[in-house]
Amino acid sequence: MAALDGLSVNEKSELVTSLSALLCADAGADVTAENINAVIKASGNKVEEYWAPAFAATVEKAGGVDKFCKAPGAGGGGGGGGGGGGGGGGAAAVAEEKPVEEEEEVDMGG
């Protein structure tokens, strides 16, 4: 695939391994090093042997891949943009109850 040609060996290995882990999870298979390696082999790719166990251990410690699969726009920094209303109204209500103190203008004689 031409799109992978611009990646370093480590970047490609990480991408191939992570996509293989996601494929295992999506197919309902356990995300194990053995299953990840099987997907990598079936895809015609090769990675260093430490990648699959590293990803399998990370996914196991996290309790599954869901932690790594946020909905689009649901994480990470970036793009300001206004958010809709909903949820979190309690904090806004508390903020609105505080009295607003106006700053007093001071004539510095200029």
PDB file as gemmi writes it, atoms N, CA and C in Angstrom:
CRYST1    1.000    1.000    1.000  90.00  90.00  90.00 P 1                      
ATOM      1  N   MET A   1       0.844  -1.175   0.000  1.00  0.00           N  
ATOM      2  CA  MET A   1       0.000   0.000   0.000  1.00  0.00           C  
ATOM      3  C   MET A   1       0.887   1.234   0.000  1.00  0.00           C  
ATOM      4  N   ALA A   2       0.690   2.100  -0.916  1.00  0.00           N  
ATOM      5  CA  ALA A   2       1.532   3.277  -1.083  1.00  0.00           C  
ATOM      6  C   ALA A   2       1.455   4.217   0.119  1.00  0.00           C  
ATOM      7  N   ALA A   3       0.340   4.261   0.815  1.00  0.00           N  
ATOM      8  CA  ALA A   3       0.176   5.168   1.944  1.00  0.00           C  
ATOM      9  C   ALA A   3       1.114   4.828   3.091  1.00  0.00           C  
ATOM     10  N   LEU A   4       1.530   3.594   3.205  1.00  0.00           N  
ATOM     11  CA  LEU A   4       2.430   3.186   4.277  1.00  0.00           C  
ATOM     12  C   LEU A   4       3.890   3.419   3.925  1.00  0.00           C  
ATOM     13  N   ASP A   5       4.189   3.718   2.675  1.00  0.00           N  
ATOM     14  CA  ASP A   5       5.565   3.895   2.240  1.00  0.00           C  
ATOM     15  C   ASP A   5       6.259   5.062   2.929  1.00  0.00           C  
ATOM     16  N   GLY A   6       5.533   6.078   3.303  1.00  0.00           N  
ATOM     17  CA  GLY A   6       6.115   7.253   3.947  1.00  0.00           C  
ATOM     18  C   GLY A   6       6.368   7.078   5.430  1.00  0.00           C  
ATOM     19  N   LEU A   7       5.981   5.954   5.986  1.00  0.00           N  
ATOM     20  CA  LEU A   7       6.148   5.725   7.424  1.00  0.00           C  
ATOM     21  C   LEU A   7       7.495   5.078   7.707  1.00  0.00           C  
ATOM     22  N   SER A   8       8.031   5.363   8.898  1.00  0.00           N  
ATOM     23  CA  SER A   8       9.238   4.675   9.339  1.00  0.00           C  
ATOM     24  C   SER A   8       8.867   3.229   9.666  1.00  0.00           C  
ATOM     25  N   VAL A   9       9.863   2.391   9.837  1.00  0.00           N  
ATOM     26  CA  VAL A   9       9.611   0.987  10.172  1.00  0.00           C  
ATOM     27  C   VAL A   9       8.819   0.887  11.474  1.00  0.00           C  
ATOM     28  N   ASN A  10       9.189   1.676  12.478  1.00  0.00           N  
ATOM     29  CA  ASN A  10       8.477   1.635  13.763  1.00  0.00           C  
ATOM     30  C   ASN A  10       7.044   2.144  13.634  1.00  0.00           C  
ATOM     31  N   GLU A  11       6.845   3.205  12.867  1.00  0.00           N  
ATOM     32  CA  GLU A  11       5.492   3.730  12.675  1.00  0.00           C  
ATOM     33  C   GLU A  11       4.603   2.711  11.969  1.00  0.00           C  
ATOM     34  N   LYS A  12       5.148   2.073  10.951  1.00  0.00           N  
ATOM     35  CA  LYS A  12       4.377   1.069  10.222  1.00  0.00           C  
ATOM     36  C   LYS A  12       4.061  -0.116  11.132  1.00  0.00           C  
ATOM     37  N   SER A  13       5.043  -0.558  11.902  1.00  0.00           N  
ATOM     38  CA  SER A  13       4.830  -1.694  12.810  1.00  0.00           C  
ATOM     39  C   SER A  13       3.766  -1.372  13.852  1.00  0.00           C  
ATOM     40  N   GLU A  14       3.827  -0.169  14.387  1.00  0.00           N  
ATOM     41  CA  GLU A  14       2.835   0.241  15.379  1.00  0.00           C  
ATOM     42  C   GLU A  14       1.443   0.300  14.765  1.00  0.00           C  
ATOM     43  N   LEU A  15       1.341   0.852  13.565  1.00  0.00           N  
ATOM     44  CA  LEU A  15       0.054   0.951  12.885  1.00  0.00           C  
ATOM     45  C   LEU A  15      -0.510  -0.431  12.568  1.00  0.00           C  
ATOM     46  N   VAL A  16       0.316  -1.288  11.990  1.00  0.00           N  
ATOM     47  CA  VAL A  16      -0.133  -2.637  11.627  1.00  0.00           C  
ATOM     48  C   VAL A  16      -0.568  -3.409  12.871  1.00  0.00           C  
ATOM     49  N   THR A  17       0.206  -3.303  13.944  1.00  0.00           N  
ATOM     50  CA  THR A  17      -0.116  -4.037  15.173  1.00  0.00           C  
ATOM     51  C   THR A  17      -1.383  -3.489  15.826  1.00  0.00           C  
ATOM     52  N   SER A  18      -1.520  -2.177  15.874  1.00  0.00           N  
ATOM     53  CA  SER A  18      -2.716  -1.615  16.506  1.00  0.00           C  
ATOM     54  C   SER A  18      -3.976  -1.935  15.706  1.00  0.00           C  
ATOM     55  N   LEU A  19      -3.875  -1.857  14.387  1.00  0.00           N  
ATOM     56  CA  LEU A  19      -5.039  -2.211  13.568  1.00  0.00           C  
ATOM     57  C   LEU A  19      -5.379  -3.694  13.703  1.00  0.00           C  
ATOM     58  N   SER A  20      -4.365  -4.533  13.833  1.00  0.00           N  
ATOM     59  CA  SER A  20      -4.598  -5.967  14.033  1.00  0.00           C  
ATOM     60  C   SER A  20      -5.286  -6.222  15.371  1.00  0.00           C  
ATOM     61  N   ALA A  21      -4.886  -5.503  16.408  1.00  0.00           N  
ATOM     62  CA  ALA A  21      -5.529  -5.640  17.716  1.00  0.00           C  
ATOM     63  C   ALA A  21      -6.991  -5.204  17.646  1.00  0.00           C  
ATOM     64  N   LEU A  22      -7.247  -4.089  16.953  1.00  0.00           N  
ATOM     65  CA  LEU A  22      -8.627  -3.619  16.801  1.00  0.00           C  
ATOM     66  C   LEU A  22      -9.467  -4.616  16.008  1.00  0.00           C  
ATOM     67  N   LEU A  23      -8.880  -5.215  14.994  1.00  0.00           N  
ATOM     68  CA  LEU A  23      -9.591  -6.212  14.200  1.00  0.00           C  
ATOM     69  C   LEU A  23      -9.955  -7.424  15.049  1.00  0.00           C  
ATOM     70  N   CYS A  24      -9.022  -7.862  15.883  1.00  0.00           N  
ATOM     71  CA  CYS A  24      -9.313  -8.990  16.790  1.00  0.00           C  
ATOM     72  C   CYS A  24     -10.504  -8.652  17.683  1.00  0.00           C  
ATOM     73  N   ALA A  25     -10.461  -7.482  18.294  1.00  0.00           N  
ATOM     74  CA  ALA A  25     -11.534  -7.079  19.199  1.00  0.00           C  
ATOM     75  C   ALA A  25     -12.860  -6.959  18.462  1.00  0.00           C  
ATOM     76  N   ASP A  26     -12.831  -6.367  17.280  1.00  0.00           N  
ATOM     77  CA  ASP A  26     -14.043  -6.180  16.498  1.00  0.00           C  
ATOM     78  C   ASP A  26     -14.648  -7.511  16.071  1.00  0.00           C  
ATOM     79  N   ALA A  27     -13.795  -8.500  15.833  1.00  0.00           N  
ATOM     80  CA  ALA A  27     -14.276  -9.826  15.429  1.00  0.00           C  
ATOM     81  C   ALA A  27     -14.735 -10.656  16.614  1.00  0.00           C  
ATOM     82  N   GLY A  28     -14.566 -10.124  17.821  1.00  0.00           N  
ATOM     83  CA  GLY A  28     -14.987 -10.852  19.011  1.00  0.00           C  
ATOM     84  C   GLY A  28     -13.942 -11.829  19.521  1.00  0.00           C  
ATOM     85  N   ALA A  29     -12.744 -11.784  18.958  1.00  0.00           N  
ATOM     86  CA  ALA A  29     -11.660 -12.656  19.410  1.00  0.00           C  
ATOM     87  C   ALA A  29     -10.911 -11.985  20.550  1.00  0.00           C  
ATOM     88  N   ASP A  30     -10.261 -12.789  21.366  1.00  0.00           N  
ATOM     89  CA  ASP A  30      -9.422 -12.236  22.428  1.00  0.00           C  
ATOM     90  C   ASP A  30      -8.255 -11.497  21.790  1.00  0.00           C  
ATOM     91  N   VAL A  31      -7.883 -10.388  22.396  1.00  0.00           N  
ATOM     92  CA  VAL A  31      -6.748  -9.620  21.887  1.00  0.00           C  
ATOM     93  C   VAL A  31      -5.491 -10.167  22.557  1.00  0.00           C  
ATOM     94  N   THR A  32      -4.986 -11.249  21.998  1.00  0.00           N  
ATOM     95  CA  THR A  32      -3.773 -11.893  22.501  1.00  0.00           C  
ATOM     96  C   THR A  32      -2.664 -11.717  21.475  1.00  0.00           C  
ATOM     97  N   ALA A  33      -1.435 -11.925  21.921  1.00  0.00           N  
ATOM     98  CA  ALA A  33      -0.300 -11.829  21.005  1.00  0.00           C  
ATOM     99  C   ALA A  33      -0.459 -12.822  19.857  1.00  0.00           C  
ATOM    100  N   GLU A  34      -0.940 -14.005  20.174  1.00  0.00           N  
ATOM    101  CA  GLU A  34      -1.125 -15.035  19.149  1.00  0.00           C  
ATOM    102  C   GLU A  34      -2.139 -14.581  18.088  1.00  0.00           C  
ATOM    103  N   ASN A  35      -3.256 -14.046  18.525  1.00  0.00           N  
ATOM    104  CA  ASN A  35      -4.275 -13.585  17.569  1.00  0.00           C  
ATOM    105  C   ASN A  35      -3.806 -12.373  16.768  1.00  0.00           C  
ATOM    106  N   ILE A  36      -3.118 -11.452  17.433  1.00  0.00           N  
ATOM    107  CA  ILE A  36      -2.596 -10.276  16.729  1.00  0.00           C  
ATOM    108  C   ILE A  36      -1.606 -10.721  15.658  1.00  0.00           C  
ATOM    109  N   ASN A  37      -0.708 -11.638  16.022  1.00  0.00           N  
ATOM    110  CA  ASN A  37       0.269 -12.143  15.049  1.00  0.00           C  
ATOM    111  C   ASN A  37      -0.409 -12.853  13.885  1.00  0.00           C  
ATOM    112  N   ALA A  38      -1.486 -13.555  14.158  1.00  0.00           N  
ATOM    113  CA  ALA A  38      -2.217 -14.248  13.085  1.00  0.00           C  
ATOM    114  C   ALA A  38      -2.797 -13.244  12.091  1.00  0.00           C  
ATOM    115  N   VAL A  39      -3.347 -12.149  12.598  1.00  0.00           N  
ATOM    116  CA  VAL A  39      -3.904 -11.110  11.720  1.00  0.00           C  
ATOM    117  C   VAL A  39      -2.786 -10.446  10.919  1.00  0.00           C  
ATOM    118  N   ILE A  40      -1.668 -10.163  11.583  1.00  0.00           N  
ATOM    119  CA  ILE A  40      -0.538  -9.538  10.894  1.00  0.00           C  
ATOM    120  C   ILE A  40      -0.055 -10.436   9.752  1.00  0.00           C  
ATOM    121  N   LYS A  41       0.083 -11.707  10.054  1.00  0.00           N  
ATOM    122  CA  LYS A  41       0.542 -12.653   9.031  1.00  0.00           C  
ATOM    123  C   LYS A  41      -0.465 -12.740   7.873  1.00  0.00           C  
ATOM    124  N   ALA A  42      -1.745 -12.813   8.210  1.00  0.00           N  
ATOM    125  CA  ALA A  42      -2.787 -12.919   7.184  1.00  0.00           C  
ATOM    126  C   ALA A  42      -2.835 -11.668   6.301  1.00  0.00           C  
ATOM    127  N   SER A  43      -2.426 -10.537   6.855  1.00  0.00           N  
ATOM    128  CA  SER A  43      -2.453  -9.293   6.072  1.00  0.00           C  
ATOM    129  C   SER A  43      -1.225  -9.147   5.179  1.00  0.00           C  
ATOM    130  N   GLY A  44      -0.289 -10.053   5.338  1.00  0.00           N  
ATOM    131  CA  GLY A  44       0.915  -9.991   4.518  1.00  0.00           C  
ATOM    132  C   GLY A  44       1.974  -9.045   5.051  1.00  0.00           C  
ATOM    133  N   ASN A  45       1.808  -8.607   6.289  1.00  0.00           N  
ATOM    134  CA  ASN A  45       2.771  -7.699   6.900  1.00  0.00           C  
ATOM    135  C   ASN A  45       3.691  -8.466   7.837  1.00  0.00           C  
ATOM    136  N   LYS A  46       4.779  -7.814   8.193  1.00  0.00           N  
ATOM    137  CA  LYS A  46       5.720  -8.372   9.163  1.00  0.00           C  
ATOM    138  C   LYS A  46       6.115  -7.268  10.126  1.00  0.00           C  
ATOM    139  N   VAL A  47       6.175  -7.620  11.398  1.00  0.00           N  
ATOM    140  CA  VAL A  47       6.640  -6.687  12.427  1.00  0.00           C  
ATOM    141  C   VAL A  47       7.614  -7.436  13.327  1.00  0.00           C  
ATOM    142  N   GLU A  48       8.386  -6.692  14.100  1.00  0.00           N  
ATOM    143  CA  GLU A  48       9.283  -7.318  15.077  1.00  0.00           C  
ATOM    144  C   GLU A  48       8.437  -8.099  16.071  1.00  0.00           C  
ATOM    145  N   GLU A  49       8.998  -9.172  16.606  1.00  0.00           N  
ATOM    146  CA  GLU A  49       8.208 -10.078  17.450  1.00  0.00           C  
ATOM    147  C   GLU A  49       7.761  -9.478  18.775  1.00  0.00           C  
ATOM    148  N   TYR A  50       8.321  -8.371  19.193  1.00  0.00           N  
ATOM    149  CA  TYR A  50       7.922  -7.776  20.474  1.00  0.00           C  
ATOM    150  C   TYR A  50       6.644  -6.950  20.376  1.00  0.00           C  
ATOM    151  N   TRP A  51       6.218  -6.564  19.167  1.00  0.00           N  
ATOM    152  CA  TRP A  51       5.058  -5.688  19.031  1.00  0.00           C  
ATOM    153  C   TRP A  51       3.765  -6.330  19.524  1.00  0.00           C  
ATOM    154  N   ALA A  52       3.463  -7.526  19.086  1.00  0.00           N  
ATOM    155  CA  ALA A  52       2.183  -8.158  19.449  1.00  0.00           C  
ATOM    156  C   ALA A  52       2.046  -8.367  20.950  1.00  0.00           C  
ATOM    157  N   PRO A  53       3.061  -8.918  21.647  1.00  0.00           N  
ATOM    158  CA  PRO A  53       2.918  -9.067  23.098  1.00  0.00           C  
ATOM    159  C   PRO A  53       2.783  -7.718  23.820  1.00  0.00           C  
ATOM    160  N   ALA A  54       3.471  -6.707  23.321  1.00  0.00           N  
ATOM    161  CA  ALA A  54       3.368  -5.387  23.956  1.00  0.00           C  
ATOM    162  C   ALA A  54       1.950  -4.834  23.834  1.00  0.00           C  
ATOM    163  N   PHE A  55       1.362  -4.944  22.649  1.00  0.00           N  
ATOM    164  CA  PHE A  55       0.000  -4.455  22.456  1.00  0.00           C  
ATOM    165  C   PHE A  55      -1.004  -5.302  23.234  1.00  0.00           C  
ATOM    166  N   ALA A  56      -0.826  -6.616  23.232  1.00  0.00           N  
ATOM    167  CA  ALA A  56      -1.750  -7.494  23.956  1.00  0.00           C  
ATOM    168  C   ALA A  56      -1.725  -7.171  25.450  1.00  0.00           C  
ATOM    169  N   ALA A  57      -0.545  -6.945  26.004  1.00  0.00           N  
ATOM    170  CA  ALA A  57      -0.431  -6.618  27.427  1.00  0.00           C  
ATOM    171  C   ALA A  57      -1.077  -5.269  27.738  1.00  0.00           C  
ATOM    172  N   THR A  58      -0.884  -4.299  26.858  1.00  0.00           N  
ATOM    173  CA  THR A  58      -1.479  -2.972  27.060  1.00  0.00           C  
ATOM    174  C   THR A  58      -2.999  -3.041  27.036  1.00  0.00           C  
ATOM    175  N   VAL A  59      -3.531  -3.776  26.074  1.00  0.00           N  
ATOM    176  CA  VAL A  59      -4.987  -3.912  25.968  1.00  0.00           C  
ATOM    177  C   VAL A  59      -5.533  -4.647  27.191  1.00  0.00           C  
ATOM    178  N   GLU A  60      -4.831  -5.663  27.649  1.00  0.00           N  
ATOM    179  CA  GLU A  60      -5.283  -6.413  28.827  1.00  0.00           C  
ATOM    180  C   GLU A  60      -5.298  -5.521  30.064  1.00  0.00           C  
ATOM    181  N   LYS A  61      -4.237  -4.743  30.265  1.00  0.00           N  
ATOM    182  CA  LYS A  61      -4.168  -3.842  31.427  1.00  0.00           C  
ATOM    183  C   LYS A  61      -5.251  -2.779  31.381  1.00  0.00           C  
ATOM    184  N   ALA A  62      -5.615  -2.361  30.174  1.00  0.00           N  
ATOM    185  CA  ALA A  62      -6.647  -1.327  30.014  1.00  0.00           C  
ATOM    186  C   ALA A  62      -8.054  -1.902  30.121  1.00  0.00           C  
ATOM    187  N   GLY A  63      -8.173  -3.221  30.128  1.00  0.00           N  
ATOM    188  CA  GLY A  63      -9.494  -3.835  30.214  1.00  0.00           C  
ATOM    189  C   GLY A  63     -10.195  -3.928  28.878  1.00  0.00           C  
ATOM    190  N   GLY A  64      -9.463  -3.851  27.789  1.00  0.00           N  
ATOM    191  CA  GLY A  64     -10.052  -3.950  26.451  1.00  0.00           C  
ATOM    192  C   GLY A  64      -9.688  -2.753  25.600  1.00  0.00           C  
ATOM    193  N   VAL A  65     -10.066  -2.809  24.344  1.00  0.00           N  
ATOM    194  CA  VAL A  65      -9.707  -1.751  23.407  1.00  0.00           C  
ATOM    195  C   VAL A  65     -10.622  -0.534  23.485  1.00  0.00           C  
ATOM    196  N   ASP A  66     -11.738  -0.647  24.172  1.00  0.00           N  
ATOM    197  CA  ASP A  66     -12.695   0.457  24.210  1.00  0.00           C  
ATOM    198  C   ASP A  66     -12.080   1.745  24.741  1.00  0.00           C  
ATOM    199  N   LYS A  67     -11.148   1.618  25.659  1.00  0.00           N  
ATOM    200  CA  LYS A  67     -10.498   2.798  26.225  1.00  0.00           C  
ATOM    201  C   LYS A  67      -9.755   3.586  25.151  1.00  0.00           C  
ATOM    202  N   PHE A  68      -9.315   2.894  24.114  1.00  0.00           N  
ATOM    203  CA  PHE A  68      -8.537   3.527  23.064  1.00  0.00           C  
ATOM    204  C   PHE A  68      -9.393   3.959  21.879  1.00  0.00           C  
ATOM    205  N   CYS A  69     -10.672   3.692  21.934  1.00  0.00           N  
ATOM    206  CA  CYS A  69     -11.563   3.951  20.791  1.00  0.00           C  
ATOM    207  C   CYS A  69     -12.618   4.975  21.160  1.00  0.00           C  
ATOM    208  N   LYS A  70     -12.208   6.189  21.347  1.00  0.00           N  
ATOM    209  CA  LYS A  70     -13.152   7.256  21.656  1.00  0.00           C  
ATOM    210  C   LYS A  70     -13.942   7.610  20.403  1.00  0.00           C  
ATOM    211  N   ALA A  71     -15.133   8.112  20.615  1.00  0.00           N  
ATOM    212  CA  ALA A  71     -15.940   8.573  19.488  1.00  0.00           C  
ATOM    213  C   ALA A  71     -15.248   9.769  18.849  1.00  0.00           C  
ATOM    214  N   PRO A  72     -15.438   9.988  17.572  1.00  0.00           N  
ATOM    215  CA  PRO A  72     -14.807  11.132  16.917  1.00  0.00           C  
ATOM    216  C   PRO A  72     -15.100  12.425  17.659  1.00  0.00           C  
ATOM    217  N   GLY A  73     -14.077  13.177  17.914  1.00  0.00           N  
ATOM    218  CA  GLY A  73     -14.224  14.455  18.591  1.00  0.00           C  
ATOM    219  C   GLY A  73     -14.400  14.345  20.088  1.00  0.00           C  
ATOM    220  N   ALA A  74     -14.275  13.138  20.640  1.00  0.00           N  
ATOM    221  CA  ALA A  74     -14.526  12.969  22.067  1.00  0.00           C  
ATOM    222  C   ALA A  74     -13.263  12.996  22.898  1.00  0.00           C  
ATOM    223  N   GLY A  75     -12.189  13.417  22.358  1.00  0.00           N  
ATOM    224  CA  GLY A  75     -10.989  13.438  23.163  1.00  0.00           C  
ATOM    225  C   GLY A  75      -9.901  14.212  22.463  1.00  0.00           C  
ATOM    226  N   GLY A  76      -8.791  14.234  23.086  1.00  0.00           N  
ATOM    227  CA  GLY A  76      -7.660  14.918  22.498  1.00  0.00           C  
ATOM    228  C   GLY A  76      -7.867  16.417  22.472  1.00  0.00           C  
ATOM    229  N   GLY A  77      -6.824  17.107  22.307  1.00  0.00           N  
ATOM    230  CA  GLY A  77      -6.917  18.549  22.264  1.00  0.00           C  
ATOM    231  C   GLY A  77      -7.345  19.003  20.891  1.00  0.00           C  
ATOM    232  N   GLY A  78      -7.568  20.229  20.769  1.00  0.00           N  
ATOM    233  CA  GLY A  78      -7.825  20.738  19.441  1.00  0.00           C  
ATOM    234  C   GLY A  78      -9.130  21.445  19.338  1.00  0.00           C  
ATOM    235  N   GLY A  79      -9.398  21.841  18.291  1.00  0.00           N  
ATOM    236  CA  GLY A  79     -10.452  22.549  17.666  1.00  0.00           C  
ATOM    237  C   GLY A  79     -11.510  23.206  18.472  1.00  0.00           C  
ATOM    238  N   GLY A  80     -11.324  23.972  19.388  1.00  0.00           N  
ATOM    239  CA  GLY A  80     -12.294  24.817  20.059  1.00  0.00           C  
ATOM    240  C   GLY A  80     -13.739  24.539  19.762  1.00  0.00           C  
ATOM    241  N   GLY A  81     -14.360  25.277  18.962  1.00  0.00           N  
ATOM    242  CA  GLY A  81     -15.748  25.073  18.557  1.00  0.00           C  
ATOM    243  C   GLY A  81     -16.704  24.997  19.726  1.00  0.00           C  
ATOM    244  N   GLY A  82     -17.840  25.511  19.577  1.00  0.00           N  
ATOM    245  CA  GLY A  82     -18.805  25.514  20.661  1.00  0.00           C  
ATOM    246  C   GLY A  82     -19.353  24.141  20.924  1.00  0.00           C  
ATOM    247  N   GLY A  83     -19.660  23.875  22.113  1.00  0.00           N  
ATOM    248  CA  GLY A  83     -20.278  22.607  22.461  1.00  0.00           C  
ATOM    249  C   GLY A  83     -21.738  22.844  22.730  1.00  0.00           C  
ATOM    250  N   GLY A  84     -22.507  21.844  22.591  1.00  0.00           N  
ATOM    251  CA  GLY A  84     -23.928  21.973  22.838  1.00  0.00           C  
ATOM    252  C   GLY A  84     -24.216  22.009  24.323  1.00  0.00           C  
ATOM    253  N   GLY A  85     -25.440  22.187  24.641  1.00  0.00           N  
ATOM    254  CA  GLY A  85     -25.831  22.137  26.036  1.00  0.00           C  
ATOM    255  C   GLY A  85     -26.002  20.697  26.439  1.00  0.00           C  
ATOM    256  N   GLY A  86     -26.281  20.468  27.633  1.00  0.00           N  
ATOM    257  CA  GLY A  86     -26.514  19.101  28.057  1.00  0.00           C  
ATOM    258  C   GLY A  86     -25.465  18.685  29.055  1.00  0.00           C  
ATOM    259  N   GLY A  87     -25.925  18.070  30.079  1.00  0.00           N  
ATOM    260  CA  GLY A  87     -25.015  17.602  31.109  1.00  0.00           C  
ATOM    261  C   GLY A  87     -24.317  18.772  31.771  1.00  0.00           C  
ATOM    262  N   GLY A  88     -23.734  18.544  32.892  1.00  0.00           N  
ATOM    263  CA  GLY A  88     -22.918  19.534  33.566  1.00  0.00           C  
ATOM    264  C   GLY A  88     -23.644  20.805  33.974  1.00  0.00           C  
ATOM    265  N   GLY A  89     -24.934  20.795  34.045  1.00  0.00           N  
ATOM    266  CA  GLY A  89     -25.676  21.997  34.395  1.00  0.00           C  
ATOM    267  C   GLY A  89     -25.485  22.415  35.830  1.00  0.00           C  
ATOM    268  N   GLY A  90     -25.112  21.494  36.688  1.00  0.00           N  
ATOM    269  CA  GLY A  90     -24.936  21.796  38.100  1.00  0.00           C  
ATOM    270  C   GLY A  90     -23.857  22.829  38.329  1.00  0.00           C  
ATOM    271  N   ALA A  91     -22.734  22.688  37.664  1.00  0.00           N  
ATOM    272  CA  ALA A  91     -21.626  23.617  37.835  1.00  0.00           C  
ATOM    273  C   ALA A  91     -22.005  24.992  37.321  1.00  0.00           C  
ATOM    274  N   ALA A  92     -22.739  25.043  36.235  1.00  0.00           N  
ATOM    275  CA  ALA A  92     -23.155  26.328  35.685  1.00  0.00           C  
ATOM    276  C   ALA A  92     -24.121  27.023  36.639  1.00  0.00           C  
ATOM    277  N   ALA A  93     -24.990  26.272  37.263  1.00  0.00           N  
ATOM    278  CA  ALA A  93     -25.945  26.869  38.190  1.00  0.00           C  
ATOM    279  C   ALA A  93     -25.237  27.472  39.388  1.00  0.00           C  
ATOM    280  N   VAL A  94     -24.211  26.798  39.890  1.00  0.00           N  
ATOM    281  CA  VAL A  94     -23.454  27.315  41.026  1.00  0.00           C  
ATOM    282  C   VAL A  94     -22.744  28.597  40.618  1.00  0.00           C  
ATOM    283  N   ALA A  95     -22.176  28.622  39.439  1.00  0.00           N  
ATOM    284  CA  ALA A  95     -21.458  29.805  38.984  1.00  0.00           C  
ATOM    285  C   ALA A  95     -22.408  30.985  38.822  1.00  0.00           C  
ATOM    286  N   GLU A  96     -23.623  30.737  38.411  1.00  0.00           N  
ATOM    287  CA  GLU A  96     -24.569  31.816  38.195  1.00  0.00           C  
ATOM    288  C   GLU A  96     -25.070  32.414  39.505  1.00  0.00           C  
ATOM    289  N   GLU A  97     -25.016  31.680  40.584  1.00  0.00           N  
ATOM    290  CA  GLU A  97     -25.533  32.152  41.859  1.00  0.00           C  
ATOM    291  C   GLU A  97     -24.589  33.120  42.557  1.00  0.00           C  
ATOM    292  N   LYS A  98     -23.324  33.150  42.170  1.00  0.00           N  
ATOM    293  CA  LYS A  98     -22.364  34.038  42.814  1.00  0.00           C  
ATOM    294  C   LYS A  98     -22.674  35.476  42.440  1.00  0.00           C  
ATOM    295  N   PRO A  99     -22.615  36.386  43.401  1.00  0.00           N  
ATOM    296  CA  PRO A  99     -22.862  37.795  43.078  1.00  0.00           C  
ATOM    297  C   PRO A  99     -21.725  38.328  42.215  1.00  0.00           C  
ATOM    298  N   VAL A 100     -22.079  39.166  41.279  1.00  0.00           N  
ATOM    299  CA  VAL A 100     -21.102  39.740  40.372  1.00  0.00           C  
ATOM    300  C   VAL A 100     -20.623  41.060  40.951  1.00  0.00           C  
ATOM    301  N   GLU A 101     -19.322  41.164  41.130  1.00  0.00           N  
ATOM    302  CA  GLU A 101     -18.755  42.401  41.645  1.00  0.00           C  
ATOM    303  C   GLU A 101     -18.236  43.209  40.478  1.00  0.00           C  
ATOM    304  N   GLU A 102     -18.697  44.440  40.380  1.00  0.00           N  
ATOM    305  CA  GLU A 102     -18.258  45.292  39.295  1.00  0.00           C  
ATOM    306  C   GLU A 102     -16.985  46.017  39.713  1.00  0.00           C  
ATOM    307  N   GLU A 103     -16.079  46.169  38.740  1.00  0.00           N  
ATOM    308  CA  GLU A 103     -14.863  46.894  39.029  1.00  0.00           C  
ATOM    309  C   GLU A 103     -15.158  48.387  39.060  1.00  0.00           C  
ATOM    310  N   GLU A 104     -14.527  49.054  39.990  1.00  0.00           N  
ATOM    311  CA  GLU A 104     -14.730  50.483  40.142  1.00  0.00           C  
ATOM    312  C   GLU A 104     -13.679  51.216  39.331  1.00  0.00           C  
ATOM    313  N   GLU A 105     -14.107  52.198  38.537  1.00  0.00           N  
ATOM    314  CA  GLU A 105     -13.150  52.975  37.767  1.00  0.00           C  
ATOM    315  C   GLU A 105     -12.475  53.975  38.681  1.00  0.00           C  
ATOM    316  N   VAL A 106     -11.167  54.065  38.535  1.00  0.00           N  
ATOM    317  CA  VAL A 106     -10.400  54.987  39.349  1.00  0.00           C  
ATOM    318  C   VAL A 106      -9.770  56.033  38.442  1.00  0.00           C  
ATOM    319  N   ASP A 107      -9.974  57.290  38.780  1.00  0.00           N  
ATOM    320  CA  ASP A 107      -9.400  58.385  38.010  1.00  0.00           C  
ATOM    321  C   ASP A 107      -7.975  58.604  38.501  1.00  0.00           C  
ATOM    322  N   MET A 108      -6.985  58.309  37.622  1.00  0.00           N  
ATOM    323  CA  MET A 108      -5.594  58.432  38.014  1.00  0.00           C  
ATOM    324  C   MET A 108      -5.079  59.856  37.775  1.00  0.00           C  
ATOM    325  N   GLY A 109      -5.966  60.756  37.413  1.00  0.00           N  
ATOM    326  CA  GLY A 109      -5.603  62.156  37.241  1.00  0.00           C  
ATOM    327  C   GLY A 109      -4.672  62.403  36.061  1.00  0.00           C  
ATOM    328  N   GLY A 110      -5.070  62.050  34.884  1.00  0.00           N  
ATOM    329  CA  GLY A 110      -4.169  62.215  33.744  1.00  0.00           C  
ATOM    330  C   GLY A 110      -4.686  63.077  32.747  1.00  0.00           C  
TER     331      GLY A 110                                                      
END                                                                             
